[in-house]
Amino acid sequence: MSDSIVIIPTFNELGNIEKMVRKVFDLSHSFHLLIIDDGSPDGTGAKVRELQSEFLGRLFLIERQGKLGLGTAYITGFKWALERNYQYIFEMDCDFSHNPEDLIRLHGACAKQNYDVAIGSRYVPGGGFVNWPKDRIRLSKSASIYVNLVTWIGIKDPTAGFICYKRKVLEAIDLDKIRFIGYAFQIEMKFAAKRLGFSFVEVPIIFTERVEGVSKMSRNIIKEGIFGVLTIQWNSFFSSYKK
């Protein structure tokens, strides 16, 4: 039994999913994988089902009908993981923008250095980008500055989606109070954990533009991020994320 589960939401990731599964299972630490597929018409879910026979007891799949959002996928995955004995619960993209080898360093930051949350960060020394368009970098950096100005969260990369949570963090947060389903979800989860007093570390990573598939970024996601940050801070004056 592994102490670690990596949660990967997917939609039309047939070009990446098998390579990702095999790469994670080749790492020196034993990770389990939970794929949450939102009814991918390209057959991503079917490919995972095929691979499950090879990786019995290590590769798990939840299939949902339609695109229900990044945040709801992770909340579903968190609840699934908490029902089992996993101590370290990870978020990661399927498109190799996050290097699976960095899972080892994120795990070490929580398991060996004893931080509660480890963030794969583009904006600390040693972090950065490969092949990402300049307009996306400007947007991401501006978003990070904006989030910190509004929330005072004190995290250089608050929109990051490559994260390790200790079990106790997700047990302490009332996950049903997490409101956002797009990239504002990433900000809200970090904000909730910060408000509950958990410790953070930002581990430098190199973020690489996807080669296979299509980016999920949209105007609605950007809009949610802008107005969602204001909502997160405003609501914090009246309610707590504590379970």
N, C-alpha and C positions, 0 to 999 in steps of 0.2 A: 504494500500500500504506500503510495506516494504521500508526502506531506503537502504537495503543491499542485494546484490546478490552474491551468491557463484557459481563460475564457476568450473565445474569438467569435464575434458576431460576423455573419457572412451574408452577402447578397451578390449573386453572380461572380463568384470567385473560383470558378472551375479551373482557370489557368494557374491558380496559386495554391489551392487547398492541399493537393497531394504533396507538393514540394514542402509546404509549411509543416504538415503533419510529420513527414519523415525527418525534417530538420530538427524539430523540437524533440522527437524521440531519439535522435542521435546525440543529444547533449549529455554532458557528463553527469548532471543531476537528473534524477528520475522525476519528470513532470508528467502529469495527466493532462489531457486536453478535453475541453467541453466546447463543441461547436454549436452555435445557435444560428440556425439558418432560417431566414425569413422568406421561405417559399421560392428560392432562386429558380427562375425558369431555365437557366443554363445547365441544371443538373448537379449543382454543388452538393446538395443534400444526398443525392444518390451516390455520388463519389465517396462521401464520408461513410455511408452505410456499407459500401463495398470494402473500404479500408478497415472497418470495425472488426471484420473477421480475422484480419492480420494482427490487429492491435487490441485483442480482446482484454477487457478490464482496464484499458488505459485511454481509449478513445471513446468519447460519449457524444451524443447528438440530441439536440432538441430542435424539432422542426415546427415552425410557426407559419400561419397562413397570412401572407402579405407582408409588406414593409411596415413594421410596427415601431420602428425607431431604435436608435442605438441605445438610448437610456433604458428602455424597457427590456431590451435584450440583456444588458448587463445586470439589471435588477433581477431578472429571471435566473440568470446564471449565479448571482450572489446567493440567492435563496437556495438554489439547488446545492451549491457548494457547502453552505452552512448546515444543511441537513446531513452532510457527510463529515468525515473527520479531517478535512483539509485545514492546515494551519496557515498557509500562505496562498492568497488568491490573487491572480494576475489578470490584468486587462491587456490585450494586444490586438493590433490590426492583422489582417490576413495577407496584406499586399506587399509585405517585406519592406515597407517603409520603416518598420521596427525590426531590427536585427535580432532574430531569436537567440543568438549567442549572448545578448545582453541580459537575457532572463537570469543567467547565472549571477551576474553582478547585482541585479535587483534583489534576488533571493538572498545573497550574502549580506546586503545592506540591512535587511530585516532579521535574518536568522543569526548572523554573526555579529553585526554591529548594533543590533537591537533597536533599530528604528521601527516605528509602527507603520509608516507609509514610505515607500521608496518610489520616486518619480523618475522615469527616463526623461531627462531634460535636455532641450536643445540650447538653452540659454545660460548654462554655467560653463566655466572654463573646461575645454575639451569637447563640448557639444557643438553641434552645427548641422549643416544640410549638405546633401549631394543631389544635384540635378533638380532642385526645386525651383519653380519660376520665381523671379524677383518680386512679382506682385503678390504672390502667396506668402513669401517671406515677410514683406512689408505688412500685409494684413495680419499675419500671425504675431509679429512683434508689436504692432499697434494694439491688438487685442490683449496681449499680456500686460502692456502698460495700463490700458483702460481698466482691466479687471483689478489690478492692484490699486489703482486710484480710487475705485468705487468701494472695494471690499476690504482693503488693507490686509489682504491675505498673506502677503510676504512670501510668495512663491514666484520664482522667476519665469516658470513655464506652466501657468495655471490651466492652460487648455490641453496639456499633454494627455495622451491616451494610452501611454505605456507605463503601467503602474503595478506595484505589488502592495497589497493590503495584508496586514496581519489579521487573522480571524477575529480577534477581539474588537478591531475597528468596525468591521461590518456588523458584528453582533451588537455594538453599542448604538449604531445609527438606526433610526426608524426608517427603513428603506421605503416604506409607503408614503413618507413625507417628501421624498425626492420628486420634484415636479416636472423636471425638464427631460426631453427625450432626444434632443440633438446634442450638439457639442457643448451647449450650456450645462448639460448633465455632468461633464467632466469638471467644470468649475464648481458646480453645486456639491458634488461629492467631496472635493478637497475642502471646500468651505465648511461643510458639515463636520468633517474630521478635525479640522482646525478648531472649530468652535467647541468641540468636545475635548480638546486638550491633548490630542495625540501628536507624537513627534514625527517630523518629516525630514527626509534628505532627498536632494536632487542629484541623481547619478548621471553624468554626462553621456549622451548618446549622439550618434550621427543619424539624422533622419534622412531617408533616401526616397526620392520620388518613385512611385510605383512604375513597374514595367508592364505588367499584365493587368487588364481590367480598366475600369473607369472610376475616377474619383467620385465620392458621394457628396461632395460639397455643393451647396445650393444657396440661393438667396434667402430661403426660409431659415436655413441653418444660421446664416450670418445675422439675420434679423432676430432670431431667438437669442443668439449670443449677446447682442447689444442690449436688448430690453430685458432679457433674462437676468443679467447681472444686477441691474437696478432692482428687479423684483426680489432676487435672492437677498440682497442687503436690506431692503425694506422689510421683508417678512421676518428677518432675523431679530428685529426689534420687538416682535410680538409672539414669536414661537420658537421652540427649540427642536433640534433634530434628535434629541435623546429619546431612546426607546422607553 
